[in-house]
Amino acid sequence: MPCDAIRMQMELAFGALEMQQRMLSGAWQLALWWMPGAVPALSAQAHPGTPAGKRRAKG
């Protein structure tokens, strides 16, 4: 039936659109990850330095 063919084409088109949106979102996240300065430095979070209230050793 022509209606079934049109319905199938619409489902395929919207399915492909959803897949493209997911892939674009993933590519955008990857691009942001690799851009310097876009994501705060992880090394600063991993090594915050001296905890508050404690002094550093002299030397």
Steps between C-alpha positions, in 0.01 A plus 500: 500500500622852429422610856723226642785600271472864603481403868809281463691778325412744777609254770830442323556872449428587863710207619791620288450855629513379861817303429660806338411713800656248739815475290527878477453532874775246559732673255430835668580356843822352366596830338438685827709245687798558270475881493750656740328712761150375426506251787658600833843349552467154650847515650394790724207296629704183546783679685347790690821560696502556871169440675350797678630546855831318443837662440750395242833365608789746471787405287 
